[in-house]
Every structure is written in structure tokens, then in C-alpha cells.
Amino acid sequence: MTKKLQGKTAVITGGTEGIGLATAKLFVKEGADVFITGRRQKELDEAVKAIGPNVMGVRGDVAKMADLDLLYSTVGKVKGRVDIIFANAGVGEFVPFGEVSEEHFDKLVNINVKGAFFTVQEELPLLNDGGSIILTGSVASVKGTAAFGVYAASKAAIRSFVRTWTTDLKDRHIRSNVVSPGPIITPLINRQSADVIARIVSTIPMGRMGEPDEVAQAVLYLASDDSSFVMGIELFVDGAERRSKRFTLSGEISMITQQHVASVNHAGRDLYAREKFLNSAIIAADISSGWEEYLEIFDALYADDVQVSNGTESGAVFGRERIRALLLRILVPLHVMAEVGGLSIQIRESPIHGDARDETHSAWSVDLIGVSGRTCHISWCTLRRWADSRVVYERHYDHQQTGGPLTGDDLRLSVSPASLGDQRPS
């Protein structure tokens, strides 16, 4: 049986573990001669040993031009020409928007964007006409994951490169495509707790995370003649995670929370980073897709003995289970009105610095817009007290409302719901 890459030469960056290593093994199995890169010599040597014959390791960092020059100088001397480039090296870190530093931004852009771009550009003189370029993207580039903005943007740039190169390289019949994995079992994932992994799995309709070998099969398809008429696409290997709206935030919020809670305990972290993170997660959730996202946020960031108040003693609610029940009474009708009745909900917030060390304040503004065009505007302020990176007390105050409550006449509902806008947020 003819091997799919027989006689081909491939370069794979980031080939010492995970998707890169699995792809290198598969390419060799399918007849290719493979060059892999990695930054650490020990891991590079171990990967070469694990892959077996017909592979060479070249130590280097894709963000350093001198290392790329060394890579292709080596490839040129050993093989002369290249047929496949898999620019897979990349890095991802969770950092809340307000805490993104120049160092974090430069690190991700240098490796994920600059590294991928020049990995391909430097190879062009060696790349045979009719060759294949594959870049590793990510489902994060289309999901809008909180605290993952720089990484997501870097992967969106990858998609843009491929679409541009499809035109730039058309005269040479070089195909460029992106493979975008969802949650894959890699060393990074294996370092997470069982609870985090379970929450990630809950976001995936297939009910499990992917294996590196499954992504490698997709890369093989894009590298081989099986995809000879495929150019400029983004091939998602994510178990339909990007299409899952109802549970979109649940797994993400728990992983982000774990990273965030660890980071905010470091000296010098601003308490308002926690506040901004929580508020951003609330705004990012989509009530039209379901209410579970909000409950996941609540479970991740509120203490078991939390107290929530509307400013009066009689309006105080104690304990996680009672507050969850109250949230359901509010969120379920909102979901129906948004999904079925066409209700549009626009939410804005801004921090207000308070005096106490363990307190945060935010001002909220919500517009409830019916299909009739009628708008109910609600605003209030929120005070939160924190302990061990979780909310232990929350009070809503300074409520204001304009525009009057919305009724069934303002929505696409055959049965009039309870009026919107005639209750305080809680």
C-alpha cells in the first residue's frame, strides 16, 4: 500500500510533545523525512528517539530569526528541498484583560504570530511548487474566551495569514491551510486538576477531549494529496466545541478561574482585577443560549456561605443553594424571552474604587430592548466583599429605572410573560 507522504520532506516546529510530536510520528509512518524543532535539547533528543528513523531534530526558538536561519540551513544541506511545513510551535497563557503586560503581549505575538510568519517566509526558497503549508490555529480565535484575548488574537492572525498566502502563492500552486484544535490531551492539560478537566469536557458536545493523534490525522490530510483541491480553509478539530453555545463558558470559566485565582494571590495584584474578571465573564455569557453559563460563573467565583442583599435586611439571601434557586427564577424567563421572544439585552459595567481593602464596587447599566423597539433601562451599583479569591458578600444599591417595564406586546410571545424591568437586580 502506497504511503501518503512517500518521498516527501516535512518541517514541523514545536515537535517535541503533544500535537507536533504525534504529527511527526504519523508523517514518518507515512513515508516522509521529517525535521522537528524544539527549544530544549533534552526534550528534542527524547522526541527524536521516540519518533524513530527518518527524523532529525534542530534546536531553536521560532521567535529568533537566527534560529530559523540555522533550521533552514540544516534542512537545505541535508535534503535540499521541502514539501511540507507544519508551523505548530506556539504558546498560550490566561491573563485577565486588565492585567495584560507588554511582556505577555510581546511573548505571545513573537512566538505565535512572528514565529509562524517567518517560519514560512524563511522556508519559501526551499519549498517545492505544489507544496503544503499548515499552521496551527485554535478554536479560541472564534470563541471569545475571557482572559484569553491576546492568545485568541494571535491565532486569528494565523487564519488571516493563510487566506492571504492563498493568493500570494497561487502561481506556485502552494496550498496554505489552518488546523484549529479544541481541547486536546497534551502535557499542559495533564497538569490540570481532575475538576478542571471535567469542566472542560462539559463544554464539548462529543463528551471528551481530543487526542493529539486525532489532530495529527487532520494535519496529514492537509499535507497529502488527499486535500489537493483544499486551500485557505480553517479545519476545526474540536468535537464541535466552537458550536456549543449552551455550555460554552462552563469549562472555560473554571480553567480561567484556576489560573486567575493563582495569579491574584501574588503580591502586588490589584483586588479590582478579580472584580473585572468576574464582570467580564458575566458580560461574555449569552442568556439567549441558556442559563447554565451564569450558574457556572456563580459556582466558580462565589463562596458557599455567600450573602447577597438588595440593600435591605428583608432582601438578604444566604447560602449558595438559595441564591442559585433565585438566579434560576430570574434567568430562565430571561432565556425564554431572549431566545423565543426576541428580547435584546445590552450590558455595560465600570469599576468604582472604594475605601475598604477587601471590597470592590462596580456600576452596572442594562438595556432591555423589545422587538417593538421599546427599551427599559436599568442601572445599579454592586458592592462585593472578597475572601480567598471568592465573593462572600454582594449588595446591590442605587437602583434606577427609565422607560418602564416591557410587556408581552414588546416581544414575540403568544402568551404575555411577567413584565420585564419591574424588579430590582439581585
Buried (B, 14 or more C-beta within 10 A) or exposed (E): EEBBBEEBBBBBBBBBBBBBBBBBBBBBBBBBBBBBBBBEEEBBBBBBEEBEEBBBBBBBBBBBEEBBEBBBEBBBEEBEEBBBBBBBBBBBBBBBBBBBEEEBBEBBBBBBBBBBBBBBEBBBEBBBEEBBBBBBBBBBBBBBBBBBBBBBBBBBBBBEBBBEBBEEBEEEEBBBBBBBBBBBBBEEBEEBEEEBBEBBBBBBEEEEBBBBBBBBBBBBBBBBEEBEEEBBBBBBBBBEBBEBEBBBBBBBBBBBBBBBBEBBEEEEBBBBBBBBBBBBBBEBBBBBBBBBBBBBBBBBBBBEEBBBBBBEEEEBBEBBEEBBEEBEEBBEBBBBBBBBBBBEBEBEBEBBEBEEEEBBBBBBBBBBBBBEEBBBBBBBBBBBBBEEBBBBBBBBEEBEBEBBBBBBEBBEBEEEBEBBBEBBEB
